[in-house]
Amino acid sequence: MKLLSATQIRALDQATIQEQGITSVDLMERAAQALLFWLYGRYLYRSPADILVLCGPGNNGGDGLALARLLHEARQPVRVARLPSARYSADYEVNLARLPAAVPQAEIRADALPAIQPTTLVVDALFGSGLSRPLAGLAAALVHHLNASGAAVVAVDVPSGLATDSEPRPAVPDSPADLPAAVVRATHTVSFGQPHLAFLLPQNAAFVGEWHVEDIGLSRAFIESADTPWHLTGFLQADLNTVDITWPPRPAPVPELSLPRREKFAYKNTFGHALLLAGSRGKLGAAVLAAGACLRGGVGLLTVRVPGAGLDVLQISQPEAMGLPDPNPDFISELPDLSPYQAVGLGPGVGQNPATAAVLRALLTAAALGADRPRPLPLVLDADALNLLGAHRELLALLPENTVLTPHVGEFTRLTEAARDDYHRLALLREFAQKHRVIVVLKGAYSAVAAPDGQVYFNPTGNPGMATGGSGDCLTGLLLALRADQRLPALTATRLAVLAHGRAGDLAAAEIGEAGLVAGDIVRFLGPALRELIK
């Protein structure tokens, strides 16, 4: 699914109006009806005693006014508070005229802010994604009043005051110095047809809350032709009216992102022979977890290079893997012959010994395109391999094309620079992937897969229970298995691995709970997760 900018979404609305021969008021009515149905599913089944709709002067406020009318017609206890303005949008004026006189409404004043109790259900229809400046004056005071109330808040489109696809705007001069930026802290955010990029960024989580997408029949043709670098993996546009992109996320198989079925006469060499270099003294568990994930990921053959002292640990814990002990008992010090392998992974638990850094350099050199190698050997680099790259940045120039790197935010900072915020970090991510012609998985709640062509794919699966030691090692092993499978292009394999890794964590959490989830549980559920993704 494409993630469009605020400007593109406005153009999408206009394209829908022209294509379907409807008016903008008709489209607004669709949005209000979709929001009403969503409210019934989440809140109105228990009949809240007080619903307050806060309306701004633009089309977002028009959505709120239309919703208030529908709530009143459904005999829900609704009242409206409107921000005064010298100018209102035409659709706002239409819906204000349609609002029944029986609906209590008031114009907001600085000396008479609307009463909001903790039991009030508030609908934030003040400002949508078209807002181009930070909130100030009465609007800012209202937002701070709302945030302090303790009430449940449902934001329409976006939380008012939130910058949807740009860096946060600076505070305005007349804002009180002791108050934070005026952005509504929503319990839920309901957008229409398309989620916003802002929903996927950690810095916005406190404002967005749980987010949801409601289908209102926007133009598919416009979406398909829109040019954007941002995508949400694993959902079809047609599924928006049936798929809730919150807990528990179950992806719908996408034609270009599915695991091929296994042919009846396939054998182990069909699915590749992978080499994993992992572990050091005290960190052999990382090697065990990564090896287990690689095996569960469907690799045909797996050889694991571990420090000499770790061979027995590996052979006992993962008997399906072949062990290749390093001459050094404590860390990996030598690179074996790479000719038998279709993909190589390096990093989980290897440490940062200078000898291991030399192994990384040798691996990058040997994996490159050469007279004896028709294409670069697929590589997966994680954990200490990334830290070694950060400490020896001259090695970045040796990265073979389509190498997969899987940093968390800290590791990515060591590879690039400290980011000002999440929007800047995304810019750095795209720049790094394009400059070095690699695939980067920036791990997080919505892990971002950056491709060499500048496209970025956010992953919707996964849960906070996966924030546990060894989870990243499992991803490395799964990635290695899919990179060894010669049937899959590099980017497809990477996106599939990230999707399945998160889905395995979701399946594990459904059975075990988030608090009790450990990395080994992710390995255990990789098989069922991959089964869901077979085309």
C-alpha positions in Angstrom: 0.0 0.0 0.0 1.3 3.4 -0.9 1.6 6.2 1.7 0.7 9.5 0.2 1.7 13.0 1.2 -0.9 15.5 2.5 -0.8 17.2 -0.9 -1.3 14.0 -2.7 -4.3 13.1 -0.5 -6.0 16.4 -1.3 -5.4 15.6 -5.0 -6.8 12.1 -4.4 -10.0 13.5 -3.0 -10.4 15.7 -6.1 -9.7 12.8 -8.4 -12.3 10.8 -6.6 -14.9 13.6 -7.0 -14.3 13.9 -10.7 -14.0 10.2 -11.4 -17.2 9.3 -9.6 -19.3 12.3 -10.4 -20.0 13.3 -6.8 -19.6 16.5 -4.8 -17.1 17.2 -2.1 -20.0 17.3 0.4 -20.9 13.8 -0.7 -17.4 12.6 0.0 -17.5 14.3 3.4 -20.7 12.4 4.1 -19.0 9.1 3.3 -16.3 10.0 5.8 -18.8 10.9 8.5 -20.7 7.7 8.0 -17.5 5.6 8.1 -16.5 7.3 11.3 -20.0 6.7 12.8 -19.8 3.0 12.0 -16.3 2.9 13.5 -17.5 4.7 16.7 -20.3 2.2 17.1 -17.8 -0.7 16.9 -15.5 0.8 19.5 -17.4 3.1 21.8 -21.1 3.6 21.1 -22.2 0.1 22.0 -22.0 1.2 25.6 -23.8 4.6 25.0 -21.4 7.2 26.4 -23.2 9.9 28.4 -21.5 12.8 26.7 -20.0 13.1 23.2 -18.2 16.3 22.4 -17.3 17.1 18.7 -14.6 19.9 18.4 -14.9 21.5 15.0 -12.3 23.7 13.3 -13.2 26.1 10.4 -12.1 23.8 7.5 -13.1 20.6 5.9 -12.0 18.6 9.0 -14.5 20.6 11.0 -17.0 19.9 8.2 -16.4 16.2 8.8 -17.1 16.8 12.5 -20.4 18.7 11.9 -21.6 15.9 9.6 -20.8 13.3 12.2 -22.6 15.3 14.9 -25.7 15.3 12.8 -25.5 11.6 12.2 -24.9 11.0 15.9 -28.0 13.1 16.7 -30.0 11.1 14.2 -28.8 7.9 15.9 -30.0 9.4 19.3 -26.6 9.7 20.7 -26.0 12.5 23.3 -23.8 14.9 21.2 -22.8 18.5 21.5 -20.6 20.6 19.3 -18.0 23.3 20.1 -16.8 25.4 17.1 -13.6 27.4 16.7 -14.4 30.9 15.5 -12.8 32.1 12.3 -13.0 34.9 9.8 -13.4 32.3 7.1 -15.0 28.8 6.9 -14.7 26.3 4.1 -17.8 25.9 1.8 -18.4 22.3 2.9 -18.2 23.4 6.5 -20.9 26.0 5.9 -23.1 23.3 4.2 -22.8 20.9 7.1 -23.3 23.7 9.7 -26.6 24.6 8.0 -27.6 20.9 8.0 -26.9 20.5 11.8 -30.3 20.2 13.6 -31.1 23.0 16.0 -31.6 20.4 18.7 -27.9 19.7 18.8 -26.3 21.9 21.5 -23.5 24.0 19.9 -21.3 26.8 21.1 -18.6 28.9 19.8 -15.3 28.5 21.7 -14.0 31.5 23.6 -10.8 31.8 25.5 -12.7 32.6 28.7 -15.2 29.8 28.1 -13.5 26.6 27.0 -15.9 23.7 26.6 -16.4 21.5 29.6 -14.6 18.2 29.2 -14.8 15.5 31.9 -12.7 12.3 32.0 -15.9 10.4 31.0 -16.4 12.6 27.9 -15.8 11.0 24.5 -14.2 13.8 22.4 -14.0 13.8 18.6 -11.1 16.0 17.4 -12.2 17.5 14.1 -10.3 20.7 14.5 -7.6 20.5 11.8 -6.6 17.7 9.4 -3.6 16.9 7.4 -3.8 20.2 5.4 -2.6 22.2 8.4 0.5 24.2 7.3 1.5 25.9 10.5 1.7 25.2 14.2 -1.4 25.9 16.3 -1.4 29.1 18.3 -3.7 31.3 20.3 -7.2 30.0 21.1 -6.6 26.7 19.1 -3.5 26.0 21.1 -5.2 26.8 24.4 -8.0 24.4 23.4 -5.7 21.6 22.6 -3.8 22.0 25.9 -7.2 22.1 27.7 -8.2 18.8 25.9 -5.0 17.0 26.6 -5.3 17.9 30.3 -8.8 16.5 30.6 -8.1 12.8 30.7 -10.9 12.2 28.2 -10.8 9.6 25.4 -10.1 11.3 22.1 -10.8 10.1 18.6 -9.0 12.2 16.0 -10.5 12.6 12.6 -7.8 12.1 9.8 -4.9 13.2 12.0 -4.5 14.5 15.6 -4.9 18.3 15.2 -1.5 20.1 15.2 0.5 17.0 14.0 2.8 17.5 11.0 1.9 14.5 8.8 4.8 14.2 6.4 7.4 16.8 7.4 9.7 17.7 10.3 7.9 19.1 13.3 7.3 22.8 13.0 8.9 25.2 15.6 6.7 26.6 18.4 5.0 29.9 17.6 6.3 33.0 19.4 3.1 33.6 21.4 2.9 30.1 22.8 3.5 29.9 26.6 7.2 29.0 27.2 6.3 26.3 29.7 3.9 24.4 27.4 4.8 21.8 24.8 3.8 22.1 21.2 0.0 22.1 20.8 -0.8 18.7 19.3 -3.8 16.6 20.3 -2.9 13.4 22.2 -5.5 11.1 20.6 -6.6 7.7 22.0 -7.5 6.6 18.5 -6.9 8.2 15.1 -9.2 7.3 12.2 -8.1 8.2 8.7 -9.9 7.6 5.4 -8.6 5.5 2.6 -5.0 6.0 3.4 -2.8 6.0 6.5 -0.3 8.8 6.9 3.5 8.4 7.1 3.4 10.2 10.5 1.5 7.3 12.0 4.5 5.0 11.6 7.1 7.1 13.4 8.0 6.7 17.1 8.1 10.4 17.9 4.3 10.6 17.0 3.1 7.6 18.9 2.0 9.6 21.9 -0.2 11.8 19.7 -1.6 9.2 17.2 -2.5 6.5 19.7 -4.0 3.4 17.9 -4.6 4.2 14.3 -7.2 2.9 11.9 -8.1 3.2 8.3 -11.7 3.3 7.0 -12.4 2.7 3.3 -14.5 5.5 1.7 -14.1 4.5 -1.9 -11.3 6.8 -3.0 -9.9 6.6 -6.5 -7.9 3.4 -7.1 -6.6 4.7 -10.4 -5.1 7.8 -8.7 -3.4 5.8 -6.0 -1.9 3.3 -8.5 -0.4 6.1 -10.5 0.8 8.2 -7.6 4.6 8.5 -7.2 5.8 8.1 -3.6 8.8 6.4 -1.9 6.7 5.3 1.1 4.8 2.0 1.3 3.1 -0.2 3.9 3.9 -3.8 3.3 1.4 -6.7 3.3 -2.0 -5.0 2.7 -4.0 -4.6 -0.5 -6.0 -1.4 -1.0 -9.1 -3.6 -1.5 -8.6 -5.0 2.0 -9.0 -1.7 3.9 -12.7 -2.3 4.6 -12.1 -5.7 6.1 -8.6 -5.5 7.6 -7.9 -3.6 10.9 -4.3 -2.5 10.8 -4.0 -2.6 14.5 -3.8 -5.6 16.9 -3.6 -8.3 15.8 -2.3 -7.5 12.4 -2.7 -10.4 9.9 -1.4 -9.5 6.5 -3.2 -10.3 3.4 -0.9 -12.1 0.9 0.2 -9.6 -1.8 0.8 -11.1 -5.3 4.3 -9.6 -5.6 5.2 -10.5 -2.0 4.5 -14.2 -1.5 6.6 -17.2 -0.7 6.7 -19.6 -3.7 5.3 -23.1 -3.1 7.7 -26.0 -3.0 7.8 -28.2 -6.1 7.1 -31.9 -5.5 10.6 -33.0 -6.7 12.5 -30.3 -4.9 15.4 -31.4 -2.7 17.7 -29.7 -0.2 20.0 -28.0 -2.8 16.9 -26.3 -4.3 16.6 -24.0 -1.3 20.3 -23.1 -0.9 23.3 -23.8 1.3 23.8 -20.9 3.8 26.8 -20.0 5.9 26.3 -18.3 9.2 29.2 -16.8 11.1 28.0 -16.1 14.6 28.9 -16.2 18.3 31.7 -15.5 20.7 32.5 -16.6 24.2 29.5 -15.7 26.3 27.3 -15.0 23.2 26.8 -18.4 21.7 23.1 -18.1 22.3 23.0 -15.6 19.4 24.4 -18.2 17.1 21.9 -20.8 18.3 18.9 -18.5 17.8 20.0 -17.3 14.4 20.7 -20.9 13.3 17.3 -22.1 14.5 15.6 -19.3 12.6 17.5 -20.0 9.4 16.5 -23.7 9.6 12.9 -22.8 10.3 13.1 -20.3 7.5 13.4 -23.2 5.1 17.1 -23.2 4.1 18.2 -26.4 2.4 21.5 -26.7 4.2 23.1 -24.6 6.9 26.7 -24.5 8.0 27.5 -22.4 11.1 30.9 -21.0 11.8 31.3 -20.6 15.6 34.3 -20.2 17.9 36.0 -23.5 18.6 34.6 -23.7 22.1 31.1 -23.3 20.8 30.9 -26.3 18.6 29.3 -28.7 21.1 26.7 -26.1 22.1 25.7 -25.6 18.5 25.6 -29.4 17.7 23.5 -30.2 20.7 21.0 -27.3 20.3 20.7 -27.3 16.5 21.5 -30.8 15.3 20.1 -30.0 11.8 23.0 -27.5 11.2 26.5 -28.5 10.3 29.2 -27.1 12.6 32.4 -25.5 11.3 34.6 -24.6 14.3 37.0 -21.6 14.1 40.6 -22.3 15.2 40.2 -19.7 17.9 38.1 -20.9 20.9 36.7 -17.5 21.8 35.8 -15.6 18.7 35.7 -15.9 14.9 39.2 -15.3 13.5 39.2 -16.9 10.0 36.9 -16.8 7.0 36.3 -20.3 5.5 36.1 -21.0 1.8 32.9 -19.5 0.4 32.5 -21.6 -2.7 29.9 -24.0 -1.4 27.4 -21.3 -0.2 24.6 -19.4 -1.8 24.4 -16.8 1.0 26.4 -15.7 4.0 25.3 -14.1 7.3 27.7 -12.4 9.8 27.1 -10.6 13.0 25.0 -12.2 15.8 27.1 -12.3 18.9 30.5 -12.2 17.1 32.0 -9.4 19.1 34.4 -6.7 17.9 37.8 -8.3 18.1 40.3 -7.0 15.5 40.6 -10.5 14.1 36.8 -10.6 13.5 37.0 -7.2 11.8 39.6 -8.7 9.5 37.1 -11.5 8.8 34.5 -8.9 7.8 36.9 -7.2 5.5 37.8 -10.5 3.9 34.1 -11.5 3.5 33.2 -8.2 1.8 36.1 -8.6 -0.6 35.5 -12.2 -1.4 31.7 -11.7 -1.9 32.1 -9.0 -4.5 31.6 -9.5 -8.2 34.7 -11.0 -9.9 35.9 -13.2 -12.7 35.1 -16.3 -10.6 31.8 -15.0 -9.4 29.1 -14.0 -12.0 27.1 -12.0 -9.3 27.9 -10.8 -5.8 27.4 -13.4 -3.1 24.3 -12.5 -1.1 25.2 -11.2 2.4 23.2 -10.5 5.6 25.0 -8.3 8.1 23.7 -7.6 11.6 24.7 -6.7 15.2 28.5 -6.6 15.7 29.1 -6.8 12.0 27.3 -3.4 11.8 29.2 -2.0 14.7 32.5 -3.1 13.0 31.3 -1.3 9.8 30.6 1.8 11.9 34.0 1.7 13.5 35.7 1.1 10.1 33.6 3.1 7.7 36.1 2.6 4.9 34.5 -0.9 4.6 31.2 0.6 3.5 32.8 1.1 0.0 33.3 -2.7 -0.2 29.6 -3.6 0.4 28.4 -5.8 -2.5 25.2 -4.6 -4.2 22.0 -5.8 -2.5 23.8 -6.7 0.8 21.1 -6.7 3.5 21.9 -4.7 6.7 19.6 -5.0 9.7 20.5 -2.2 12.2 18.4 -0.9 15.1 18.4 2.9 15.6 21.7 2.9 17.6 23.5 0.8 15.1 22.2 2.9 12.2 23.5 6.0 13.9 26.9 4.5 14.1 26.8 3.9 10.4 25.6 7.4 9.5 25.0 10.3 12.0 22.7 11.3 14.8 19.3 12.2 13.4 17.4 15.4 14.4 14.2 13.4 14.5 12.4 10.5 12.8 11.8 12.3 9.5 15.5 13.2 9.2 16.4 9.6 10.1 14.2 8.4 7.2 16.0 10.8 4.9 19.4 9.4 6.1 18.0 5.8 5.6 17.1 6.4 2.0 20.4 8.2 1.3 22.5 5.4 2.8 20.6 2.7 0.8 20.9 4.6 -2.5 24.5 5.6 -2.0 25.8 2.1 -1.2 23.3 0.2 -3.3 22.2 -2.0 -0.4 19.0 -3.0 1.4 18.7 -1.7 4.9 16.2 -2.9 7.5 15.8 -0.2 10.1 14.3 -2.2 13.0 11.5 -0.8 15.1 7.7 -1.0 15.8 7.2 -0.5 12.0 10.5 -1.7 10.6 11.5 0.2 7.5 13.0 -1.7 4.6 15.0 0.8 2.4 15.8 -0.4 -1.1 18.7 0.8 -3.4 16.2 2.7 -5.6 15.0 4.9 -2.7 11.8 3.1 -2.0 10.9 2.4 1.6 8.6 -0.3 2.8 7.2 -0.2 6.4 6.3 -3.5 8.1 3.0 -3.7 10.0 3.5 -7.0 11.9 5.2 -7.4 15.3 4.5 -6.4 18.8 6.2 -5.0 21.9 6.8 -8.5 23.2 9.5 -8.8 20.6 11.6 -6.2 22.3 13.7 -8.9 23.9 17.3 -10.1 23.5 17.7 -12.4 20.5 14.8 -11.2 18.4 17.2 -9.5 15.9 19.2 -12.7 15.7 16.1 -14.6 14.7 15.5 -12.0 11.9 19.1 -12.5 10.7 18.7 -16.2 10.5 15.4 -16.0 8.6 16.8 -13.4 6.2 19.8 -15.7 5.5 17.5 -18.6 4.7 15.4 -16.5 2.2 18.5 -15.0 0.7 19.9 -18.5 0.1 16.7 -19.4 -1.8 17.6 -18.5 -5.4 14.0 -18.2 -6.4 13.5 -14.9 -4.6 14.9 -11.5 -5.5 16.8 -9.7 -2.8 14.2 -7.1 -2.0 11.4 -9.6 -2.0 13.2 -11.9 0.3 14.0 -9.1 2.7 10.4 -7.8 2.8 9.1 -11.3 3.2 11.5 -12.1 6.1 10.6 -8.9 8.0 6.9 -9.6 7.5 7.1 -13.2 8.6 9.4 -12.4 11.5 6.8 -9.9 12.9 3.9 -12.3 12.2 5.7 -15.1 14.1 6.0 -12.7 17.0 2.3 -11.9 16.8 1.4 -15.6 16.7 3.7 -16.2 19.7 2.2 -13.3 21.7 -1.4 -14.6 21.0 -0.5 -17.8 22.7 2.0 -16.8 25.3 1.4 -13.1 25.9 3.8 -10.2 25.2 5.4 -10.1 28.6 6.4 -13.8 28.6 7.6 -13.9 25.0 11.3 -14.8 24.3 13.2 -15.0 21.1 13.0 -18.8 21.0 9.2 -18.4 20.7 9.6 -16.4 17.5 11.7 -19.3 16.0 8.9 -21.7 17.0 6.2 -19.8 15.1 8.2 -19.0 12.0 6.8 -22.1 10.2 3.1 -21.1 10.7 3.9 -17.5 9.8 5.6 -18.5 6.5 2.7 -20.8 5.7 0.3 -17.8 5.7 2.5 -16.1 3.1 2.6 -19.0 0.5 1.0 -17.8 -2.7 
